[in-house]
Amino acid sequence: MRKTMQRGKTLMRTTCAVAALLAAGGMPQFAAAQQSAVPDVRPELGRVERYVEDSLLTARVKLALLDAPDVSALDIGVQTHRGVVQLSGFVNDQQRARRAEEIATRVPGVVTVRNAIQLKGQAS
């Protein structure tokens, strides 16, 4: 069981790191497209930048949760929109839900955290 959890955490870390690298590496391509004869993409660029920033923030929060030994990051979903992070999923006790919120709040760039984590067996 412990070995399976470690593999899951390693896979999640790798996935987050790859997503962050892909997102960060994509921005020069959009800037280059602005300077070519391609139709003007400037109106879309702001949305793309926000999407990339939110994706990077999601990855940072997920990595912070993975590094916390007292939180099961594999049970917690993270979504971000304009810096607002929403946590979801199911945990065993309220202490772990509060701890996940505390960890997410400390990640640089997080505007606010909405904690929608539910306790196992008490889903509404």
Residue frames as a rotation matrix with the C-alpha (Angstrom) as fourth column:
MET 1
0.573 0.819 0.000 0.00
0.819 -0.573 0.000 0.00
0.000 0.000 -1.000 0.00
ARG 2
0.496 -0.461 -0.736 2.79
0.148 -0.791 0.594 2.42
-0.856 -0.403 -0.324 0.97
LYS 3
-0.590 -0.752 0.293 4.70
0.370 0.071 0.926 1.63
-0.718 0.655 0.236 -2.24
THR 4
-0.146 0.647 0.748 1.58
0.982 0.003 0.189 2.31
0.120 0.763 -0.636 -4.32
MET 5
0.797 0.423 -0.430 1.09
0.515 -0.849 0.120 5.70
-0.314 -0.317 -0.895 -2.62
GLN 6
0.022 -0.881 -0.473 4.73
0.070 -0.470 0.880 6.63
-0.997 -0.052 0.052 -3.30
ARG 7
-0.663 -0.223 0.715 4.35
0.677 0.231 0.699 5.69
-0.321 0.947 -0.002 -6.97
GLY 8
0.326 0.881 0.342 1.17
0.938 -0.348 0.002 7.75
0.121 0.320 -0.940 -7.17
LYS 9
0.710 -0.122 -0.693 2.88
0.231 -0.890 0.393 10.77
-0.665 -0.439 -0.604 -5.62
THR 10
-0.405 -0.914 -0.010 5.87
0.204 -0.101 0.974 10.40
-0.891 0.392 0.228 -7.94
LEU 11
-0.430 0.337 0.838 3.57
0.903 0.170 0.395 10.20
-0.009 0.926 -0.377 -10.96
MET 12
0.673 0.733 -0.097 1.62
0.737 -0.676 0.013 13.26
-0.056 -0.080 -0.995 -9.79
ARG 13
0.331 -0.646 -0.688 4.84
0.103 -0.700 0.707 15.27
-0.938 -0.305 -0.166 -9.23
THR 14
-0.663 -0.619 0.422 6.09
0.435 0.141 0.889 14.34
-0.610 0.773 0.176 -12.70
THR 15
-0.063 0.747 0.661 2.76
0.988 -0.045 0.145 15.22
0.139 0.663 -0.736 -14.32
CYS 16
0.793 0.351 -0.498 2.64
0.479 -0.864 0.155 18.60
-0.376 -0.361 -0.853 -12.57
ALA 17
-0.024 -0.898 -0.439 6.23
0.077 -0.439 0.895 19.38
-0.997 -0.012 0.080 -13.51
VAL 18
-0.672 -0.178 0.718 5.65
0.682 0.227 0.695 18.48
-0.287 0.957 -0.031 -17.18
ALA 19
0.344 0.884 0.317 2.46
0.932 -0.364 0.004 20.56
0.119 0.294 -0.948 -17.28
ALA 20
0.671 -0.153 -0.725 4.27
0.242 -0.880 0.410 23.54
-0.701 -0.450 -0.553 -15.78
LEU 21
-0.422 -0.906 -0.046 7.14
0.179 -0.133 0.975 23.24
-0.889 0.403 0.218 -18.25
LEU 22
-0.468 0.316 0.825 4.83
0.883 0.185 0.430 22.93
-0.016 0.930 -0.366 -21.24
ALA 23
0.632 0.770 -0.087 2.74
0.773 -0.635 0.000 25.86
-0.056 -0.067 -0.996 -20.11
ALA 24
0.470 -0.526 -0.709 5.75
0.072 -0.778 0.625 28.08
-0.880 -0.345 -0.328 -19.47
GLY 25
-0.564 -0.784 0.260 7.45
0.286 0.110 0.952 27.11
-0.775 0.611 0.162 -22.74
GLY 26
-0.082 0.633 0.770 4.40
0.982 0.181 -0.044 27.91
-0.168 0.753 -0.637 -24.86
MET 27
0.531 0.397 -0.749 4.39
0.421 -0.890 -0.173 31.66
-0.735 -0.223 -0.640 -24.29
PRO 28
-0.417 -0.719 -0.556 7.23
-0.170 -0.539 0.825 32.60
-0.893 0.438 0.103 -26.74
GLN 29
-0.744 0.196 0.639 5.31
0.643 0.469 0.605 30.90
-0.181 0.861 -0.475 -29.53
PHE 30
0.359 0.933 -0.020 2.34
0.909 -0.355 -0.220 33.20
-0.212 0.061 -0.975 -28.97
ALA 31
0.341 -0.318 -0.885 4.58
0.031 -0.937 0.349 36.26
-0.940 -0.146 -0.309 -28.93
ALA 32
-0.751 -0.656 0.076 6.21
0.057 0.050 0.997 35.18
-0.658 0.753 0.000 -32.21
ALA 33
-0.340 0.718 0.608 2.78
0.935 0.328 0.135 34.70
-0.102 0.614 -0.783 -33.80
GLN 34
0.505 0.522 -0.687 1.97
0.506 -0.824 -0.254 38.33
-0.699 -0.219 -0.681 -32.98
GLN 35
-0.039 -0.657 -0.753 4.86
-0.316 -0.707 0.633 39.55
-0.948 0.262 -0.180 -35.12
SER 36
-0.819 -0.267 0.507 4.14
0.328 0.506 0.797 37.43
-0.470 0.820 -0.327 -38.20
ALA 37
-0.834 0.508 -0.217 1.52
-0.492 -0.505 0.709 37.84
0.251 0.698 0.671 -40.94
VAL 38
-0.667 0.613 -0.424 -0.84
0.653 0.755 0.065 35.56
0.359 -0.233 -0.904 -39.01
PRO 39
0.231 0.823 0.518 -4.15
0.271 -0.566 0.778 37.17
0.934 -0.039 -0.354 -37.94
ASP 40
-0.366 -0.373 0.853 -3.89
-0.566 -0.638 -0.522 39.35
0.738 -0.674 0.022 -34.83
VAL 41
0.012 0.312 -0.950 -3.97
0.490 0.826 0.278 37.13
0.872 -0.468 -0.143 -31.73
ARG 42
-0.816 -0.434 0.382 -3.56
-0.060 -0.594 -0.802 39.95
0.575 -0.677 0.459 -29.19
PRO 43
-0.022 0.851 0.524 -7.18
-0.865 -0.279 0.417 39.77
0.501 -0.445 0.742 -28.00
GLU 44
0.772 0.315 -0.552 -6.70
-0.116 0.924 0.365 36.08
0.625 -0.218 0.750 -27.19
LEU 45
-0.154 -0.971 -0.185 -3.26
0.108 0.169 -0.980 36.50
0.982 -0.171 0.079 -25.66
GLY 46
-0.430 0.050 0.901 -4.62
-0.807 -0.469 -0.359 37.83
0.405 -0.882 0.242 -22.36
ARG 47
0.645 0.731 0.222 -6.87
-0.761 0.590 0.269 34.81
0.066 -0.343 0.937 -21.97
VAL 48
0.620 -0.496 -0.607 -4.03
0.119 0.825 -0.553 32.46
0.775 0.271 0.570 -22.85
GLU 49
-0.439 -0.826 0.354 -1.74
-0.225 -0.280 -0.933 34.14
0.870 -0.489 -0.063 -20.32
ARG 50
-0.075 0.493 0.867 -4.39
-0.991 -0.133 -0.009 33.84
0.111 -0.860 0.498 -17.59
TYR 51
0.864 0.419 -0.281 -4.94
-0.419 0.906 0.063 30.19
0.281 0.063 0.958 -18.47
VAL 52
0.216 -0.880 -0.424 -1.19
0.200 0.465 -0.863 29.48
0.956 0.102 0.276 -18.29
GLU 53
-0.536 -0.403 0.742 -0.84
-0.566 -0.481 -0.670 31.38
0.626 -0.779 0.030 -15.01
ASP 54
0.322 0.735 0.596 -3.77
-0.947 0.255 0.197 29.46
-0.007 -0.628 0.778 -13.51
SER 55
0.829 -0.058 -0.557 -2.33
-0.109 0.959 -0.262 26.16
0.549 0.277 0.788 -14.77
LEU 56
-0.212 -0.975 -0.060 1.03
0.037 0.053 -0.998 26.93
0.977 -0.214 0.025 -13.19
LEU 57
-0.402 0.133 0.906 -0.64
-0.857 -0.402 -0.322 27.93
0.321 -0.906 0.275 -9.93
THR 58
0.733 0.680 0.012 -2.65
-0.660 0.708 0.251 24.70
0.162 -0.192 0.968 -9.92
ALA 59
0.510 -0.623 -0.593 0.58
0.187 0.753 -0.631 22.74
0.840 0.211 0.501 -10.40
ARG 60
-0.494 -0.732 0.470 2.31
-0.291 -0.370 -0.882 24.64
0.820 -0.572 -0.030 -7.58
VAL 61
0.026 0.592 0.805 -0.56
-0.996 -0.053 0.072 23.99
0.085 -0.804 0.588 -5.17
LYS 62
0.882 0.319 -0.348 -0.67
-0.334 0.942 0.019 20.31
0.334 0.100 0.937 -6.12
LEU 63
0.107 -0.931 -0.349 3.10
0.176 0.363 -0.915 20.01
0.979 0.037 0.202 -5.59
ALA 64
-0.511 -0.243 0.825 2.82
-0.677 -0.477 -0.560 21.73
0.530 -0.845 0.080 -2.20
LEU 65
0.476 0.758 0.446 0.10
-0.879 0.413 0.237 19.25
-0.005 -0.505 0.863 -1.21
LEU 66
0.765 -0.242 -0.597 2.24
-0.026 0.914 -0.405 16.34
0.644 0.325 0.693 -2.42
ASP 67
-0.269 -0.960 0.077 5.12
-0.050 -0.066 -0.997 17.51
0.962 -0.272 -0.030 -0.24
ALA 68
-0.194 0.273 0.942 2.96
-0.946 -0.306 -0.106 17.54
0.259 -0.912 0.318 2.89
PRO 69
-0.874 -0.226 -0.430 3.18
-0.162 0.970 -0.180 14.17
0.458 -0.088 -0.885 4.65
ASP 70
-0.822 0.569 -0.005 -0.01
0.135 0.187 -0.973 14.80
-0.553 -0.800 -0.231 6.63
VAL 71
0.076 0.844 -0.530 -2.24
-0.658 -0.357 -0.663 15.36
-0.749 0.399 0.528 3.56
SER 72
-0.240 -0.078 0.968 -3.24
0.510 0.838 0.194 12.80
-0.826 0.540 -0.161 0.95
ALA 73
-0.480 -0.041 -0.876 -2.81
-0.481 -0.823 0.303 14.93
-0.733 0.567 0.375 -2.18
LEU 74
-0.994 0.097 -0.055 -4.11
0.011 0.569 0.822 12.13
0.111 0.817 -0.566 -4.37
ASP 75
-0.370 0.910 -0.188 -7.54
0.922 0.334 -0.198 12.54
-0.118 -0.246 -0.962 -2.74
ILE 76
0.121 0.363 -0.924 -7.68
0.354 -0.885 -0.301 16.31
-0.927 -0.291 -0.236 -3.31
GLY 77
0.171 0.027 0.985 -8.53
0.980 -0.108 -0.168 18.02
0.102 0.994 -0.045 -6.59
VAL 78
-0.247 -0.321 -0.914 -7.24
0.407 -0.891 0.203 21.49
-0.879 -0.322 0.351 -7.37
GLN 79
0.172 0.301 0.938 -8.74
0.964 -0.248 -0.097 23.95
0.204 0.921 -0.333 -9.84
THR 80
-0.413 -0.384 -0.825 -7.73
0.555 -0.825 0.106 27.57
-0.722 -0.415 0.554 -10.34
HIS 81
0.219 0.463 0.859 -9.49
0.918 -0.397 -0.020 30.51
0.331 0.792 -0.512 -11.98
ARG 82
0.386 -0.158 0.909 -7.88
0.058 -0.979 -0.194 33.96
0.921 0.128 -0.369 -11.89
GLY 83
-0.537 -0.769 0.348 -5.83
-0.358 -0.165 -0.919 33.05
0.764 -0.618 -0.187 -8.84
VAL 84
0.062 0.634 0.770 -8.78
-0.995 0.100 -0.003 31.65
-0.079 -0.766 0.637 -6.89
VAL 85
-0.775 -0.425 -0.468 -7.99
-0.445 0.893 -0.073 28.06
0.449 0.151 -0.881 -5.96
GLN 86
0.339 0.887 0.314 -10.78
-0.926 0.255 0.279 25.57
0.168 -0.385 0.907 -5.33
LEU 87
-0.826 -0.552 0.113 -10.01
-0.561 0.788 -0.254 22.39
0.051 -0.273 -0.961 -3.43
SER 88
0.337 0.939 -0.076 -12.31
-0.924 0.345 0.164 19.40
0.180 0.015 0.984 -3.76
GLY 89
-0.342 -0.394 -0.853 -12.36
-0.290 0.908 -0.303 15.73
0.894 0.144 -0.425 -2.90
PHE 90
0.782 0.623 -0.031 -12.85
-0.240 0.346 0.907 13.57
0.576 -0.701 0.420 0.14
VAL 91
-0.415 -0.903 0.107 -10.68
-0.430 0.091 -0.898 13.23
0.802 -0.419 -0.426 3.25
ASN 92
-0.321 0.226 -0.920 -10.95
0.582 0.814 -0.003 11.26
0.747 -0.536 -0.393 6.49
ASP 93
0.092 0.334 -0.938 -11.24
0.969 -0.247 0.007 14.17
-0.230 -0.910 -0.346 8.92
GLN 94
0.910 0.387 0.147 -11.77
0.407 -0.901 -0.149 17.93
0.075 0.196 -0.978 9.13
GLN 95
0.508 -0.799 -0.320 -8.19
-0.031 -0.389 0.921 18.51
-0.861 -0.458 -0.222 10.27
ARG 96
-0.366 -0.662 0.654 -6.86
0.636 0.335 0.696 17.27
-0.680 0.670 0.298 6.91
ALA 97
0.350 0.558 0.752 -9.30
0.914 -0.379 -0.143 19.47
0.205 0.738 -0.643 5.01
ARG 98
0.972 -0.016 -0.234 -8.16
0.074 -0.926 0.370 22.52
-0.222 -0.377 -0.899 6.99
ARG 99
0.156 -0.987 0.028 -4.50
0.141 0.050 0.989 21.56
-0.978 -0.151 0.148 6.54
ALA 100
-0.177 -0.163 0.971 -4.94
0.953 0.217 0.210 21.32
-0.245 0.962 0.117 2.75
GLU 101
0.758 0.510 0.406 -6.51
0.584 -0.808 -0.075 24.78
0.290 0.294 -0.911 2.74
GLU 102
0.782 -0.528 -0.331 -3.66
-0.047 -0.580 0.813 26.16
-0.621 -0.621 -0.478 4.86
ILE 103
-0.160 -0.872 0.463 -1.06
0.518 0.325 0.791 24.71
-0.840 0.367 0.400 2.48
ALA 104
0.052 0.255 0.965 -2.82
0.991 -0.129 -0.019 26.10
0.119 0.958 -0.260 -0.60
THR 105
0.932 0.355 -0.074 -3.16
0.363 -0.913 0.188 29.54
-0.001 -0.202 -0.979 1.00
ARG 106
0.491 -0.821 -0.290 0.62
0.002 -0.333 0.943 29.74
-0.871 -0.464 -0.162 1.49
VAL 107
-0.016 -0.493 0.870 1.46
0.918 0.338 0.208 29.16
-0.397 0.801 0.447 -2.18
PRO 108
-0.563 -0.260 -0.784 2.65
0.060 -0.959 0.276 32.43
-0.824 0.108 0.556 -3.76
GLY 109
-0.959 0.222 -0.176 0.15
-0.232 -0.262 0.937 33.79
0.162 0.939 0.302 -6.26
VAL 110
-0.466 0.838 -0.283 -2.96
0.804 0.535 0.261 32.32
0.370 -0.106 -0.923 -4.63
VAL 111
-0.563 0.366 0.741 -5.56
-0.259 -0.930 0.262 35.07
0.785 -0.045 0.618 -4.24
THR 112
-0.137 0.558 0.819 -7.98
-0.977 0.058 -0.203 33.06
-0.161 -0.828 0.537 -2.13
VAL 113
-0.951 -0.147 -0.272 -8.87
-0.185 0.976 0.117 29.42
0.248 0.161 -0.955 -1.45
ARG 114
0.084 0.988 0.130 -12.34
-0.974 0.054 0.218 27.92
0.209 -0.145 0.967 -1.63
ASN 115
-0.869 -0.434 0.238 -12.38
-0.489 0.828 -0.275 24.72
-0.077 -0.356 -0.931 0.35
ALA 116
0.183 0.944 -0.274 -15.00
-0.960 0.231 0.156 22.31
0.211 0.235 0.949 -1.00
ILE 117
-0.694 -0.481 -0.536 -13.34
-0.337 0.875 -0.348 19.22
0.637 -0.061 -0.769 0.48
GLN 118
0.393 0.889 0.234 -15.85
-0.758 0.168 0.631 16.88
0.521 -0.425 0.740 2.06
LEU 119
-0.384 -0.447 0.808 -15.46
-0.842 0.529 -0.108 14.28
-0.379 -0.722 -0.579 4.78
LYS 120
-0.766 0.087 -0.637 -15.73
-0.295 0.832 0.469 10.67
0.571 0.547 -0.612 3.71
GLY 121
-0.639 0.592 -0.491 -19.11
0.726 0.675 -0.130 9.31
0.254 -0.439 -0.862 4.67
GLN 122
-0.191 0.578 -0.794 -20.62
0.575 -0.589 -0.567 12.78
-0.795 -0.565 -0.220 5.11
ALA 123
-0.929 -0.148 0.339 -21.16
0.369 -0.428 0.825 13.85
0.023 0.891 0.453 1.49
SER 124
-0.489 0.774 -0.403 -24.03
-0.083 -0.501 -0.861 16.30
-0.868 -0.387 0.310 1.15
